């Protein structure tokens, strides 16, 4: 995953960034402070419901503008994520951030938290507002929120998009855990999966070595 080690203040965070990225994030902060852009964080049940609706609608609009159905077209997934998000919200461990320009929502992001980190799970943006750089805006708002909460890191999760590095994130190794019950069928399945993965890696290494030698 790509993880930003968070300092104690937004000024210290800005100092971590390259000059072009620093200018971009600082401009976003100034727009928030001057109320040129409205930032809404789901801090009540009503705000959660409103922000959830904006988030899902923006996400669907963006995916559909790219010719995709969008994950919230799947009712099972949509209901599952809503239930999880609501439980995290009730536990005080959810940041559902929405950005609006001229009273119109242009970006939203859902972040799940533990005691030390915020995990940016998903973003929705208005495809007609790309000139505002809505993805940058909502990430800036979510990162500032994490700093204000005193968290130690902001995790942008998987995917090697360049903007993550520009926001100050570093690649962080993940561990994959598989817990296997002591039943024969499960043990056999686990052996098959482990052997298959090992064979795949061996073939990849052999191909890479052959390509290098040639």
N, C-alpha and C positions, 0 to 999 in steps of 0.2 A: 504494500500500500504506500501511498504518499502522505507523509505526516509533517506538519509544521510544528516545530518546538516553539511554544508560545512564551514570550517574555512577560514581564509584569505590567507593561503599559503599551498603548497603541503607538506612542512615539518610538519606543524601542523596537516594536515590530516593524514600523516603517523603515527604520535604520537598517533592517536586515535585507531589504529589497534593493534591486538594481534601480538606477535613477528613473528609467521610464516607467517601471512598475510602481515605484514609490509615488510618482506623480499621479498615476492612475488611481491608486488606492486612496491617497490623500484627498484627491478631488472628490471621490465618492464620500469620504467622511465629511468633507465640508458641505456637500449637497445635503447630506442627512441632517447635519447640525443647523443648516439654514432653512430646513423644511422645504427645500426645493424638490426633494424626493421624500415621500412618507415611508417610514419603516414601521411595520406592524409585527410584533412578536406575540404569539398566542399565549397570553398570560391570564386568560379566563376561559370558561367553557364556551362563551359566545364567540370570543376571538378565535378559539381553536376551530370551531365549526366554520366560521367565515374564511379563515386562512386555509383550512383544508380544502374547501370548495375552490378557492382561487388557485391553490397549488395543483390540484388534479386537473382543473380546466386548462391551465397554462401548459402543464406537461402534455396533455392530450393534443392541444393545438400545435405545439412544437413538433411532436412526433408525426402528426398527421400532415403537417406542412412538408415533411420529409418523405411522405408516401408510406408511412407505417401506421399500423392500427393503434399503437400506444398501449402500454401495459394495463392502463385502467379500463380498457375495453373488456378485459377479463374480470368478470364480476367476482370470482373467487379470490383472485389476487387483491382486487380493490378492497373487498370486505376484510381480508386478512390484514392488509397494511393499515387500514383504518382502525381496526381493533387494537393492533399493537401500538400505533401512534397514540391512541386515546389512553391506553394504560400507561405509557411513558409520560404523557402529559399530566395525568392525575398523580403520578409519582414525582412530578417536578423534574423530569429528566428528558424533556423534549423542547427543542427550539424549532418552531415552525414560523419562519421569517418570510414576510411578504414586502415587496417594494412596489410603490405606486408612483406614477407620474401623472399629474393633472387628474387625480382621482381615478386613474385607471391602473389596475395591477399589471406590471410588466415582468415581474420575476418572483419566484418563491422557491424556498429551499427547506427541506426537512432534515433535521440533525438530531440524532439520538446521542444521549450523554451517559457516561458513567461518572465516577467521582473525580476523574482527572482529565478526561478527554471528551471532545465532541466529534461525532462521526457524521460527516456530510453524506447522507445516503442518496438523495435525489433532488433534482432541480427541475423546475418548470419555467419556461420563458415565453414571452409573447413574440411570435415570429415577425410581427409587424413593428417591433421595437428594437430590432437588432442594432440600430444606430446608437442606442443608449448603452450598449455593452451590458445587457441585463445580467448575464452570468457573472461578470466581474462585480457588478454592484451587489448582488445578493450574497456572493461569497465574502465580499468586504464586510457587509453587515453581520454575517454569521461569525466571521473571525473576530470582529470587534466584540460581539456578544460573548464569545468564549473567553476573550481576554478579561472583560469586565467581570465575568464569573470566577476569575482566578484559576482557570483550567491550565494544565501544563502542555496540552497539545491539541491540534485540530487536524483530524484525519480525513483526507480527501479520498480515501478508499482506493480500490483498484483502478487500473487504467493509466496509461503513460502519457496523457494529454500534456502538452507543453505548458499550459496555464498553471498547472499544479507546481511545477518547478518555479515558475515566475512568481507565484505567491509565497515562495519560501519553503516549500515542502521538500523533504528528502525521502528517497526510496527506503522503505523499511521492510525487512524480511518478515514474512508470515509463516505461521506453523499450521499445518493441516493435521487435524486429529480425527481418527476414526475409532470409535469404541465398538468393540465386537463382543456380543454376548457369548457365553460358553456353551453354545449349542452347535451340534455337528454341522447343520446346514449353514449357519452363519460363519463358522470357521472355514468351511470349504469355499464359500463365496468370497470371504476376505482373502484367502490364499490365491484364488483365481484373479481377483482384482489387483493384488500386490504383484503377482507374477506378470500380469498383463502390462502394468505400469512399468515394471522393470524392463520388460522386453521392448516396450516403446522407446524408453530412454536409451537402451542399448542400440537400437536401430538408428535413432537420431544421432548418437555419438559416432556410429560407424559411417553414416552418410556424411556427417560433417568432416570426419577425418579423411574420407575418400576425396571429398571436394577440395580440402586443403592440400592434400598430396598431389592432386591433379593440377 
